[in-house]
């Protein structure tokens, strides 16, 4: 590390050091070559200038040569793959240079190796290359070639000598399959290409389906199911396609059963959770397949009987990794229960389920805690569960504990769940309020993360709904008016919408409206003006007009609108807007301002008549929208009474 006073090296120097790295790749001593590659790896991390220099100086062909030499040690070949992967993470020009040097065939050849660490390094590098928009998609077909049957396959002599052909073909197909799963994950372009690929006249997806048959090795079934899952999530295969509903989903459910190894059960459950996450139909199908909901309960009892596992090494390994099973089960339950009320009921009625979630929230593994809170969040979308099992198990207590000093990932999920527990029909709302949660929620609204700001303000909005005056005053005090108005100009629309929702809930019930407006009326009217004048969505403007509707319902608060001609002109403008929702809200506002039975209604009616509001109301009674014409008629009746 240079001291601050040192000047950075000149360009010539950088090139000189780069030259030195490349020269070392040609050293006759293999140990020195290995050290040279390791030093190069450390030098290029995060340094695009260095990457570009090494490429210009011809490092790539030499690295590829070393990677492919059978005389190179496994460690050297792996380090070469890692450096190439690092070079690929630079600019698009770097990728072009790597592709031009035929990196893809070299890496695919690497997948034939028996060494898993080396294969992983090759796969990582391949993924980086294929994710880049500059890599020609046609090159995917080079991967497909590996899928052709045995008699078409040619091997390097080193492989055909050391492996029986049948097992080597299986191994190669396995690595190609892994390669597809890595490439298709969250990659629409690759997935769309793979869907149309033919292997010996058969669609690649059909080849994957055959690989999921029960007579195939488990690893192959699982990886083929992952390929189809990733292609489905990338929208290349429809969720109702028979290869998903009748083949992939049942295959993944099968992987969750007791007779499989721990890691197979974990991978099966996590992949299944990912597959059906956005699709309620798949969730319903899965929930009725092979008693899946009950089967997952076994994930918490592992290992149930020591005698069942005779292999001591295996038992030791599984005990160390048992938390991964719990994490996978929580994830899958979260996915299963994210939409359907019946499924949620089924999950909460599974033996000791709520106790398991509660203990999951305080496990030492952060991943288990995150998965448990995701599961809780999914179940908290149910009114029924909030009223029953959530209340019976005082879930809010461990949840509050989890919110203290949690990493952002956990905070987002935990605060989302808290929003649901603060809904007015939730019995947990009262004890949560008494636990002093408000400070925490107000601090979330100041977070750099938009998701945390949304959740903080959302929870406060739920808290303010139909709350008594004391709670509302406390919210305004704790949040502070400055922060409240800062949130009203937040760049994130979700934050803005929830803040408007909070304001609307604070301004409900006449006495509350008058009190809030007497202390903060000027600032609130200013904020409303700014939002109505700015470029905002219809939803934002509608929510803002609804705040005016509430203000117009106050006794003294309505004067703040009546004495503000600019605001009255805005309301008039929105009565004639092309969007019905905005017309309706503006008309509601007028109706509240001129309501007959209230003090000063005559003066208000006269003023609005002079400003031309009555003519607009007459026009609106002719609207084809029944809600709008009814509201306009109701307003006009105030003039007749």
N, C-alpha and C positions, 0 to 999 in steps of 0.2 A: 504494500500500500504506500503510495507516495505521500510525503508530507505536503501540507497545503502550499508551501512556497515553491515546490518544484514545478517547473514548466512542463506541460504535456510534451511527449515526443513529437518530433517533426514527422511528416508523412513518410519521408524516406526511411526514418528509423522503424516505423511500424512495418513497412514493407521488408526491411532487413530482418526484423524478428520473425515476420511471417515466413520469409525465405528459410530461416533457420529451422522452423518447425517442419517445413516440407523436406528439407535436406535430411533431417533425422529419419524420415520414413524410408530412406534408401540405405540406412546403416546395415553392414553385414551381420551385426550382432542382434539376434532377434529380441533380446532383453531390452536393448537400447531402443529398438523400434517400438516396442510395447510402451516404454516410458515416454517416448516421443508422442505417441498417440494419446496417452493419458494427459500429458501436458497440453497438447493441442485441444483436447476436450475442455480442460479448465479455462483455456484462453478464449475460446469462442463463445462461452455461455454469455448471452445477453450483449454480445459485441458484434454488431452487424458489419462494422468496418473491417474487423479482423476476418469475419466469415468471407466477405467479398474478396479480400486480399488472397486468402488461401485458395479460393476457387480459381482466381486469375492465375495464381502461381502453379496450378496443376495438381493440387492435393487430391482432387476427387478420383481421377483414374487410378492413382496409386492406392488410395484407401480401398477402392473397389477391388483392385488386384489382390491386396492383402486379405480382404474379406472372403475372396473366393478360393484362396490357395489352401489345398488340403494340408500343406506343410505348416501353415500358420497355426499357432496354438488357439484353443477355443476362446481364451481370454482376449487375445489380440483381435480375433474376428468380431467378438462381441463389442469391444471398445471401438472398432472401426464403424460398426453399425450405429453405435451411439453418437459418434462424431458426425456421421452422415445425417442422422436424424436432427442433430443440432443445426447443421448447415441448412437443412430443409426448412427450419423454423425462421430463417431470415427473410429476405425479400422474395418477391415473385421471380426476379431474375435468377436468384439462387436455385429455385425449383427448376426453372428452364434449363440451367446448366446441368443440374443433376440428371434430369430426364434425358438430355442430349448425350450424357455419358452412359446411357443405358443402365441406370440404377435399378429400374423395376425388375428386369429379368434377373439381375444379380441378387436382389433381395428375395425374389420368389425362389430362386435356387437355394437360398439360405434356409427357407422353410423346410427343406428336406433333411435338415440336420436333426440328430437325436437330442441336441442340447436345448433345453427349454428356455434358458436365460437368453441364449443367442436368438432363438426364434422370436422371443418377445421383443428384443431390440429391433429385429428386422420388421416385425409387424408394426411397431410404433412408427418406425421411419416410413413404411408404406402408407400408413394412415395419414401422416403429415403430408406426404406427396400427393395422395389422392384427394385430400380435402381442398387442395389449392385449385382455384378456378383455372389456372394456366395449364394444368395437367390434362392432356387430351383423354377424354372419356374412353376412346377406343382402346386405350392401353389396359382397361379392365379385362378385355378379352384375353390378355395374356394370362390372367389369373384363371380364367375359365378353362384354358387348355389343360390345366392340371386335373380337371374333373373328368377328362375323357377316359374311357375304359383302359384296362391294363395293357392290352396289346398295342395301343398307340403310344404307350409311355416309354420314354427313353431315360435312362439314368446315367449319372456320372458313374464311372467304374467304381469309385470308392464306395458308393451306396450299394450297388448291385452285389458287391463282394460281401459287404458286412450284413446285409439284410436279406431275408427271403423275400422274393418279389411280392407275394401276397401281403405280407405284413407291411412292406414298404409302401405299397400302393395305398393301403389303409391309412398309413401314417401321413402320406403326402396329401391324401384327400382330406384328412383331418385338419392338417395345417392350412390347406386352401379354404376349408370351411371356416376356420377361425379367422382367416384373413377377410373373408366376406363379412363376417359378423362385425369385425372391427371397422371395416370400411363403410358398412351400411348404417352404423349407429349415428342417429341424428344427422344423416346426410341424404337429403332428398335427391340431389343430382345422381349420386351413385345408385341409390335404391331404384329410381325410375329407369336407370339403364339396366340394372340386373333383372328387372321384371321381364324385359323383352329378350333376354339372352337365351339362345338355344344351345343345348349340349347334345350333340348327336341327334338333332331333330326333336329333342324334348325340351320343354321350357325348364329353365333353371329352378323355378319355384317347385315344379313337380319332382325334380331331383331331390330337392330339400325334403319334400313330403315323404319320399321313399326312405330317406335317411332317418326319419323319425319313427319308422316301424319298430315294433318291439323286439324284432330279432337283430337289430343293429346294436353296436356297442352304446352304452349309456351316454358316454361323452359325445358321441356323434348325434344321438337323438337330441340331446340338450342344445348342442351348438347349432344344429339345423333349426331347432325351434327358436333360438335367439335370432338367427338370420331373418326368419319370416316375421318375428316380432318387430325387429328394427325396421324392416321394409314396410310393415303395416303402420308403425308409428310415424314413418316418414311419408305417409299418404301414398305409397306406391301400390299397396294392396288394401282393398276395402275391408272394414272390420267385419262385414257380414259375408265375406268370401268363405267358401267351404274349406279352403286350406287353413284358414284361421279358426273358424268355429268348430269344424269336425276333426281337425288334425293337430294344429299347434296348441290350442287351449287344452284339449284332453291330455296331450303329451306332457305339458308343463304341470298339470294337476297331478299326473301320475308320478312326477319327480318329487312331489311333496310327501309321498307315503313313506312309512317307517322303514321299509326294507332297503331304502337307498342310503348311501353314505351321507354324512353330515353336509359335506360341501355341495353334493348334488341337490340335497333338499333346500339348502340356502339359495343356490343359483336358480333352482326351479321356481321357488316362491318369489324371489326378487324379479325374475323375468316376467312371471305371470302378473305381478303387481304393475309392472311397467306397461305390459300389453293392454290391460283393460282400464288403466287409469282414466282415460277420457271417455270411455264408452259404457253407458249404463246397461246396454243389452248384453255385452260380454260379461259384465259384473253379475247380472242375473243368471246367465248360463253357468258361469263358474260356481256360483253359490249353490247350485243344485247338482253339481257334478261330483260324483264319488264322495259325498259327505265332506266336502273340502273344509267347511267351517269347523267341524268337529276334529277333522284330521290335523288342523293347525294347532289345536290345543295340545297335541303331543309334543310340539316344538318346545313347550315350557317344561316338559317332564323329562328332559334329556340329560344324561342317560338314565332311563327309568330303572332298569335292573342291570347291575354290573355284570351279572353272569351272562347276559345276552352278548356282551362283547368279550370274546375270549382273548383277543389280541391286546396285550397290555399296552403296547406302543400306541395302538389305535385309541384305546380308552384314554390314555394320557393326552393325546392330541385332541380328542373330542371334548374332554373336560375343559381344556384351555380355550376351545372355540365354541362352547355351548352358547355363549352370548350372541354369536352370529345367527344362531337359529332363532333366538328371541327377537332379534332385530328384524329378521326376514319375516317372521310371523306378524309382527306389528305393522310392517310395511304393507303386507298383503291384506291384512284386515282393514287398514286405512283405505286401500284402493277399492276393496270389495264394498265397503260401507259408505263410499263418498256420495252416493245419490239416492239409494233405495231404502225406504223406511223399514220394509220387511227384513232386509238383509241386516240392517243395524240391530234390529230387535233380536235376530238370530245370533248375532255376534255377542251382544251383551248378556244373552241368556246362556252362552257357553260357560261351562264350569269355571267359577272364580275369575271370570274375565276382567271385571272391573278391578279386583284386587291385583291382578297381574299387571294391569296398566299402571295402577298407582305405584306398585313397587318398581316398575320399569322407569318411572319418572325420576327415581333417585338412584338408579344403577350407576356404577362407576364409569361404565363405557358411555362416552358422549354419543356414539352412534345409536346405542340402544335408547338413550334418553330422547334423542331426536325422533326415532321411529315410534316410541311410545306416545310422544306428544302429538305426532302426526295422526296416530290412530285415535287418540282422544279428540282431536280436532274434527276428524271425520265423523265420529259419533255425536259430537256436540251440535251437529247440524239438525239433530232430531229434537223437536219440541218434547216428544214423549220421553226421550232419554234424559233430557235436561230436568224434566219434572220428577223422574223416578230414580234410575240408577246413579245419575250424577249427584243427586241430592243425598241418597242413601249412603254413598261412599265418601261424602265430603271431598270430592275430587279437587275442589278449589284450593284446598290447603297445600298439597304437594305441588300444585300448579304455581301457586304464589311463590313457593320456595324455589322452584325452578327458574322463575323470572329474575332472581337475584344473581347478578354477575354471570349471566349465561352468554355464550357466544351468539352473534347476530342470527345465525341459522336457527338456533333453538328459540331465541327471543321472538322471531317472526312467527313461528308456529304457536308458541305458547301464548303470545299476545292475541293472535287470531282466535284461539280457543277461548281466551278470556272475554273477547268481544261477545261471543255467543253466550257465555255464562252470565253476562250482564244484561241480557234481554229481559224485558219486564216480566215475562211469565216464568223466569228461571228462579227457583227457590234459593239458589246460591247468591243471587244479587245482593241481598241484605248483608249476609256475613262478609261478603267481599268488600262492600262499601265500608263496613266497620273495621276492616283489617288495615285501613290506611293505604289503599292501593292508588289513591289519586295522584300523589307525588310521583310515583313511578310512571303512571300513564302520561302525566304532563311532561316528564323528562323524555319520554319516547317521542313526543311531538317535535323535539329539537334534534332528533337523530339525523345523521347524514343520509341514512337509508330511507328512500321514499316508502318502502314497505312498512318500516317501523313507524314512520310518521303517520301513515294511513291508519295503522292499527291503534296507535295511541289515541288519535282523534276519534276514531270509530267507537272505541270503548267508552270515551267520554260522552259521545253522542248517545250511545245506548243508556249510559248512566243517567243522562239528563232527561230521557224520555219519561214523561208523566211523573217527574220527580218532585219532591216538595221544595219549597223555596230555599230551605237551608242548604240542600245539596247543590242547587243551582248557583247560589252565592259562593259556595265553597269552590265549585269548578272554576268560576270566573276569577276568584281570588288566586287559586293555585296556578292556573294557566297564565294569568296576567294578561291585561288587555293588549299589551304590546305584542305578545306572542300570538294571541288570537288574531290580531289584524295582520301579522306577518304571514300566518297560515292562509289568510284570505287572498294573499297574492302569491301563494306557493306555485312554482312552475308545474307541479304534478297535478293533473286534473282530478285524480282520485282523492288527493289530500284536500283540494279545494271543495269538492263535492261533500266530503264528510264534514268539513268545517262549516259549510253552509247548513248541513243537516244538524250539527250541534247548535248553531245559532237559532235555527228554527225551533229546536226542542227547548232552548232556553227561553224563547219568546212564545210560550204557550201559556194559557190561563191569564185572564186580564190583569190581575194584580201583579203577576210576575212580569208581564209585558211592560206595564207602566214603570215598575221599579227598575228593570234593566235599562229601559230607554231613558229614564230620568238620569241615570248615572253615565250611560255610554251612548246616548242617542246620536250625538253629533258624529262620533267616529263610525257608528254603524251605518248611518245614512251616507256618509262619505264612501265607505267600502261598497255599499250597494250601488251607488252612482258609478264608481269606477268599474265594477263588474259589468253593469248593464251597458256601459259605453265601449268596453273592450271587445276584442274578438274572442268570444267564447262559444262553446257548444250550446245547442238548444237546451240540453239537460241542465247545464250550469245556470243559464238564464232563467229557466223555469223555477229552479230551486230558489234563486234570488228573488224572483217575483213573489214566491210563496212566503218569503220572509216579510215582504211588504204587506201581504195579505194579513199576516199575524199582527204586524205593527198597526195596521188600519183597524184591527179589532180591539186595540187598547182604548181606555177611556181618555187619558191625557196623551198617550203616545201618538194617536192619529194626527194630532196637531203638527207633529214634525213632518208629516207628509203634506198636510193642507197648507202650511206656510212656506212650502218649498215648490215654487212654480215649475222649476226645472224638472223636479221629480214627477209632478203631475203631467207634464208634457211627455215624459218618458212612458208613463202608464198609458197615456192616450195613444202613443205610437204603437205600443205592444198590443193594444186592443184591435188595431188594424193590421197586425202582422200576418204573414202568410201561414204561420204555424199555429194550429188550433190550440195546442197546449199552452202557448204563450198568451194567446187571446183569452183563453179561459181564466188563467191566473190573474191577468190584468183586470178582467171584468169582475172577478171575485173581489179584488182589491177595492174597486169602485163601489161595489155593493156594500162592503163593510163600512166605507167612508160615509155613505149617505143613508145608512140604516136609520129607520124612522124613530124608533123608541128612545134614541139617545140624545143627550144634551147637545144643543148646537147643530142638530141635523139639518134644520131649515137653512142656516147660513151656508153649510157645506153644500147642500143641494143647489142653492142659488149660484154659488161660485162655479161649480162643475157645469151647470147649465150654460152659464156665460162662456165657459171655455170650450163649449161644443161637445161635451160628453154625451148629452141626451140624444143628439143626432146619431152618434155612433151606436149607442145602445139600440135605437130603433132599427138601424141597419142589421145589427147582430141578431135581432129577433127573427130575421129571415134566414139565418144560417141553416145549412143542411145538417150541421152537427147538432143533434138534440141537446147534448149537455150545455153547449154554448148558447143556443137560442133560449133554453130554459133559464139559464143564469141571467141573461140579458133581460128577460121578461120580469124575473124576480126583482132586479135592480130598478126597472122602470116603475114597478108597482109602488116603490117607496115614494115616488113623486105623486102618486094618486091618493095615497092614504091620508 
